[in-house]
Amino acid sequence: MSKLPDKPAILEWITANPTLTSKRDIAKAFGIKGAARIDLKRMLKELEAEGHLQKRSKTYRDPDQLPPVSVLQVRAPNSDGDLYARPLEWHGEGAQPIILVVTRTSDPALGEGDRILARLTVVHGEDHNYEARLIRQIGATQRKVVGIFRKGTEGGRIMPIDKGSDKEWIVAADATDGAKDGELVEAEQAGPKGRFGLPRARIVMRLGDPTEPRAVSLIAIHQHGIPDDFPADVLAEADAIEPADLSGRTDLRDMHLVTIDPVDARDRDDAVYAEADDDPKNPGGHILWVAIADVAHYVRSGSKLDREARKRGNSSYFPDRVVPMLPDRLSGDLCSLHENVPRACVAVRIVLDAQGNKRSHQFVRGLMRSSASLNYREVQAAMDGEPSDRTEPLIHNVIRPLYAAYAALRSARERRQPLDLDLPERKIVLDDNGKVSSVNFTERLDAHRLIEECMVLANVAAAETLIAKQTPQLFRVHEEPPVDKLESLRETASSAGLMLAKGQVLQTRHLNKLLHDAAGTDDAELINLSTLRSMTQAYYSPKNFGHFGLALTNYAHFTSPIRRYSDLIVHRGLVSAHGWGDDGLSPIDLETLEDTSKHISDTERRSMMAERDTTDRYLAAFLSDRIGAEFTGKISGIAKFGVFVRLDETRADGLVPISTLGNEYFNFDHDAGTLRGADSGRIISLGLKARVRLVEAAPITGGIAFELIELEDDEMEVSRGGRQRNGFGRGKRKSGPNPRRKATKAKAKSAKTKRKVTRQRKS
């Protein structure tokens, strides 16, 4: 008998597919066949009796009338704060009816985009045809705010912690949840606007003292709506899972697979092994194994674990904590490839030739045992001749063969020419009390690059296998840069005396040449940053548009199913494609593939923003006791309200407000991305060297403000209000053209002359 879904799963399907809600559609979506259809019919009748569903048939209602219980989508509040909604299913011939949502004080706050199940009443209002009363929310997108509560005589107000947000929220006396003055709180919108046009809020969670160091990541988690607590039923489902055995698997336990991760790794989902290929037809070749935790075995489609993992989309990483996609029973235990412990895996055997080209590959579902849990630094030290007691026994049979395979892969990479940006990775280091002790930059080792190349190759193999077997999958897509951003990059390169050629199909090797030409110059960081900003954002899609940045035609994420839902879908695709079991892609996976790709692309961006905001707050806290200190940096961003400066020491970004910038009025040129002095003609552009004074560092918001005291070795007088006349203040230069502009023009002219001479010599 087919396994029946539970009632929440059926309601979620009906919500997501309002036009496919017949019993036949639902049975097809969940793969329900035979006698199980009788149980499905019984379950649907129970949902109808409970008021969750209303049977819809033309026999029982006028097609131009909405049923008394309908699924609606809430629209944005109007100027009076009233909420309206639209029906998700309307088959009438006339205009779609207008529905006023009538809320009760006990109802949760509703916002634009929320889906609700509501009971409708026909009315004859001037501006609406129905009134709706909430039965329950479905996939709520409530308007929420995280801020500091300020107690008042009749409740209080919430001061949002968002940078640039000065709108307060009014909290009624009966909606404070006992919050204390100065406490960090999370609140949701509670009805229409109150006095002075400010929104009303109801406090739903007290988050404690905002000055506590560990509140930093907590703020971002709640501010961006990242789920950080697992429901009890999800935890119970995870706790009930037993480890996988050898049944139906290839035994890989005697293979010396090892994991290589950061020293502070929170999960280990990939292992590698390499050896020389003894096939005489492949002289100098290599056999590379990449084994990945078999999460699909434990997280079945449609289960509570699966629905929660899809909801989260990915794990989110912060300096002091991780918000995992899966409960610790899986992410830290059953699916983590711990040393000397049998673990279920999906592994790929890849045959490489001496030049690093992939000759063939084959996937297996196996049971492995990691020989060692290593970190990047100790592996690199072993390869450099300084092995530890742990790595000494692995030098000859494990580490050196891996580096030999990497040397071949590196050769193939150099021919492929993926985008080769040089932007150091920043690492926030916390002490035992959760305070920032230092801001470091991660050293890039060959051990890092080894693992990256192995993972890229495994991802390519997964994509190619699913394409060959015509199995649906989620591709990792990175499209080429748009024309306008490329033109902006060309202008930036030209200002630095460099060139990005026109009139050809852009390839990553063209960008790499630009990056190579800039390497070692004062403009290196500017060119790397500008190249990065010209890129489109990668996303997930069931359609394959290639990966521009990696210079690959077929690419899918396969190697991190513990922390990315996309990889779990790819694993299920491999299970289905190879016929390994009943835990592959389900009908509902296939039906919702497009929606899943959009959803997890959004959750990925959500995590990136939360992680970035957390870093900003930690950096502001780190700098907060250095107010008045001077720092060197470079102009990293330009807007009509000021310029952003990135410090050399910590790479923290701060704003120099335009009102404090120099002794004249500056005009913003949006197309060129510059500010031009009205009197002096001075141009402020990306990449200029700056010296700034720190005037503000707010840990709660992450805001950092500077005064610009020197630009390209020219002193700038800080404006204290009002328009001023001189262009350079009390500096070394009072008037005349910007020496940077003169040097740039001379540099560009020299480069142009050099190119002309080179062409003449070649001819």
Secondary structure, 3 states (H helix, E strand, C coil): CCCCCCHHHHHHHHHHCCCCCCHHHHHHHCCCCCCHHHHHHHHHHHHHHCCCCCCCCCCCCCCCCCCCEEEEEECCCCCCCCEEEEECCCCCCCCCCCEEECCCCCCCCCCCCCEEEEEEEECCCCCCCEEEEEEEEECCCCCEEEEEEEEECCEEEEEECCCCCCCCEEECHHHCCCCCCCCEEEEEECCCCCHHHCCEEEEEEEEECCCCCCHHHHHHHHHCCCCCCCCHHHHHHHHCCCCCCCCCCEEECCCCCEEEECCCCCCCCEEEEEEECCCCCCCCCEEEEEEEECHHHHCCCCCHHHHHHHHHCECEEECCEEECCCCHHHHHHHCCCCECCEEEEEEEEEEECCCCCEEEEEEEEEEEEECEEEEHHHHHHHHCCCCCCCCHHHHHHHHHHHHHHHHHHHHHHHHHCCCCCCCCCEEEEECCCCCEEEEEECCCCHHHHHHHHHHHHHHHHHHHHHHHCCCCCCEEEECCCCHHHHHHHHHHHHHCCCCCCCCCCCCHHHHHHHHHHHCCCCCHHHHHHHHHHHCCCCEEECCCCCECCCCECCCCCCCCCCCEHHHHHHHHHHHHHHCCCCCCCCHHHHHCHHHHHHHHHHHHHHHHHHHHHHHHHHHHHHHHHHCCCEEEEEEEEEECCEEEEEECCCCCEEEEEHHHCCCCCEEEECCCCEEEECCCCCEECCCCEEEEEEEEEECCCCEEEEEEEEECCEECCCCCCCCCCCCCCCCCCCCCCCHHHHHHHHHHHHHHHHHHHHHHHHC
